[in-house]
Amino acid sequence: MHEHLLLILALLLVVMLLVMLAQRIKIAYPIFLVLAGLGISFIPGVPVLKLDPEIIFLIFLPPLLYEAAWYTSWNDFWKWKRTISLMAFGLVFLTSIVVAFAAQSLIPGFTLALGFLLGGIVSPPDAVAATTVLKGLKVPKRTIAMLEGESLINDASSLIVFRFALAAVMTGVFSMQEATGQFFLVAGMGIVVGIVGAHIFYAIHRFLPTTPAIDAALTVMTPYILFLGAEHFHFSGVMAVVSGGLFMSFRSHEIFKTGTTRINMTGVWNTLIFVMNALVFVLIGLELPDIINGLGETSLMEGIKYGLIISLIVILVRLLWIYPVAHIPRWLSKKVRQDPSPGWKNPLIIGWAGMRGVVSLATALSIPVMMNDQAEFPLRNLIIFITFVVIFVTLVFQGLTLPLIIKLTKIGEIDPILPSHEQQAGIQIRLDQLAVDRLNEKYEKNLTGNSLVENLKDSLQNDIQLHQSHLSSLETCSNRQNDLQEYHQVMLDIFALQRKELFRLKREKLFSDDEIRKAESQLDLNELKITGNKHL
């Protein structure tokens, strides 16, 4: 037990050091960690890690999906739903079909069912890798929205393809009509479970006397319960987590009422997701020796050749699919043509950002070792090795070249989006005007009897931010404690009203969700200046 604990702690320490080194040399850490894990695995004496796919699915997948859903803009998701759906469903199915027939004709002993199994494994890109590589680069908002939206759904569609292909291999029976019906049932009921579960947690957060620490703990529990609840009834746990996460994110202004709660929750989740992401990508590299040892009759060079060919196929299929998806709807619909054309640059970047990651590896590892008749599962180790090669090629090759492509294309914003500082100014004017109106309507007496409230109105009218030094100086005046307490109550009431206004602004879609989220964070910080950490 002590040895396992020491190994885990040592691995976490190494991961942190590698991430810092990746930041130092300016390489996206998922790429660097896979390379580093691969290098470490060949050092003599390093323990060979054997990953339990059930642990990867259960421990890592739910919170990673939930966090992605939480920070996905619902407005952007709905606006680009057509393209997102064609990528998350159409592209996954097309990739699975092409890979299935290619693998059947290319690899000796590969049946069509095994081909679909491999296609379902390698079809979904990894959102974490793409967004990490794109972080800090000047990429259109539309590009980010589409990649994030695609990543929320494609895992579910690919896992469903994998599930049906696995059943076909195990039983030798496959019905397209039955599979299609089961697909919609599994995905649809997964969404239902997610929404129902999210409503239950919504009620707990909103109506029970929780604290910031309890709220943060509940948000960590939510994705696991949604995932397990859906999987228990053989529905899509991925769709349950995604739908529940989107619902909870949209209602977050109602359930997390204080700035302390949101700041505390943000800290917990930032740490949790960072550790999970970093650990998963280094584990991918460390797993390689065990994968190679399991190749059996297939030589290493043959496995690499098959992996490179499948990698080329998934890259080309994505690039060939994305251009018709981007432009054909514009030819067919006048409404679609109202949006600015994506040109050739935006589809190129989206197409090249199809890096595979943890979901593909975990899915491959979940292939059972034995068939129902206790015979060995055919070509299991080769499928896992090909999956690793596809992850390695797409993550390292595409990940390292994606920033260069963005630089060479010199892509700018496609849609007419106001600059960040102008959006923030517009939001702040709305909030300040709302605060002034509130003071005039509800606190008219305080404006003449309390100099602090009167000064507040003057500062709002001049659009001047309150400073921490001003608040500190007020707190040193012991003879003004009553006024200070009254002043704080006024401010907290205004902050609550301003949060409701931010929610209205989100529904009006005048400003981007990112800028509204920044304004909400600023409100949280302003509230924290008054309340401190007394809510914890």
DOMITOR-783691 format. One record per residue (C-alpha): x, y, z. Coordinates in steps of 0.2 Angstrom, whole numbers, plus 5000, padded with zeros to 4 digits. Example, Ala and Ser with C-alpha at 12.3 -4.5 7.8 and 13.67 -1.06 7.14 Angstrom:
BEGIN
506249785039506849955036
***
This chain:
BEGIN
500050005000501450125005502350084989500850124978500550284987502350334985502250294966500750404964501450544974503050534964502150524947501150684952502750774957503550724940501950784931501950954939503850974935503550924917502051044915503151184922504551134909503251134895502651314900504451364900504851304882503151354876502451184871500651134875500751024890499750874883500950854869502450874880501750754893501450614881503250634874503950644892502850484897503550394882505350434886505150394905504350224901505950164892507050214907507750054915506850014932505350124929503750024934502649974920500950044922499349944917497850064916496149994921494950064908493550064921494550184932494950304917493150304912492450324930493750434938494350544924492950554911491450624920492250784928493250824912491550824902490650914916491951054917491951064898490051084898490051204912491151334902490351304886489351454880487551394877487151534866488651494855488251304856486451334850486951464836488151344828487151184832487051134814488951124811489251054828487950914825488650874808490450854816489950764832488750644823489050644805490950654805491050514819489950394809490850434792492550414801492050244808491350184791492950234782494150164795493050004796493249964777495050024776495549914791494649764784495549774767497249824775497449714790497449524789496149444799495149604802493249584800492049724796491449724814493249744821493449884808491949974815492649944833494250024828493350164819492250204835493850204845494850334835493450444828493250574842494450714844495050764862494450934867495750964880497150944868496451064855495951194868497651184877498551204860497451354855497651434872498451604870498351604850497251724841495851614835494151664830492751644843491751544831493151414829493351394848491451374850491351244837492751134844492051144861490351104856490950954845491950884860490350884871489450764859490650664849491250564864489450494866489150454848490850364846490550264862488850214855489650154839490950064849489649984860488649914845490249854836490849764851489149674853489249624834491049554837490449464853488849384846489149384827487449474825487149654819485549734814485649914807483849944810483949894828485649984831484850144824483450134836484550094851485650234846484250364848483650274864485350274872485750454868484050524871483750434888485550484893484950664891483350634901484350564915485550714915484150844915483250754929484850734939485350914937483650974943483850874959485550954962484851124957483551104971484851054984485951194980484551324979483451274993484551195006485651285018487351245009488951335012490351374999491251215004489751105003489251184986491051144979490950964985489250944978489851004961491250874961489950734965488650784952489550724936489950554944488150524950487450584933488650464924488350314935486450344935486350334916487550194914486550094927485050094915486250064900486050234894487350364888488250424904489250544893487650624887486950634905488450724911488550844896486650884897486750904916488251014915487451134902485851144913486851184929487951304921486451404913485651414931487251444940486751624944485251554954486151414964487751504968487151664976488751734984490451774977491351674990490451514983490951544965492751594969492951444980492151324967493251394954494851364964494251184967493851144949495351224942496551124953495550964950495450974931497251024929497850874939496750754930497250824913499050824916499050644924498050564910499150624896500750564905499950404908499650384889501450384886501850274901500650144894501650104878502849974884501349864890500449894873502049844863502249684874500549634869500649644850501049454849501149384832501049564824502849644822503149814829503449884812501849814805500849884819501750054816501250044798499450004801499350144814500150274802498950224788497450244800498050404806498150474789496450414785495650504801496550664797496050664778494250614782494050764794494850884782493750824768492150824778492351004786492351104770490651034763489951054781490551234781489951294764488551184757487251244770487651414764487251374746485551294751484951414765484751604764484651614783486351534784487051654772486651794784488151744794489951794788490751654777492051554786493151554770494451424769495551464784494251424798493851254791495651214789496051254808494551164814495051014803496851014809496251024827495650844827496850774840496450614848496650584867496150494883494350444877495150344863496450254874495150214887493950144875495250034867495849974884494049924888493949794875493749634884495149504885494049354882492549324871490849244878491549074873493149104883494149124867495349264866494649424859495349434841496749564838496449654854498249704857498449764839496849874840497549954856499249984848498450064832497450174844499050234853499950274836498450374831498450474847500250494846500250554828498750674829499250744846501050774842501150804824499550904822499750984839501451054836501051114818499351194822500051354830501151364814499651344803498651484813500151594811500351564792498551594788498451754798496651714802495651854811493851864818492551804806490951874815490652054820491252044838491552194849493252204856493352144874493652314882492152384873491052244879491652264897491252454896489552414889489152294903489852404916488752554911487252444912487652384929488152554936486552634929485552484937486452524954486052714953484152674949484152554964484852684975483552814969482052694971482452604987483752694997483152874994483252915013484952835015485652955001485353105013485653025030487152915025488652995018489452835012487852785002487852964995489652944990489252784982487952864971489252994965490552864961489352764951488752914941490552944937490852764932492252744945492652584953492752564972494552534978495052414991496052565000494352655002493552515010495052485022495052665027493152655031493452495042494652595053493352715059492552635074491352775076490552745059490252555061488352575060488552675044489752545037488552395041487152485032488252535018488852345016486952295016486652415002488052354992487652174994485852204988486552294973487752154969486252034969485252144957486752164946486951974944485151954939485452094926486951994919485851844917484651954907486152014897486551834893484851804886484851954876486451894868487152074866488752024874489851864873489651744887491551764891491351944894489851924905490751794915492151914918490952044924490151914936491951874942492252054946490652064956491151914965492851994970491952154975490752064986492251964994492952134999491452155010491051985016492851915017492751725020491451725033490351615022491551475022
***
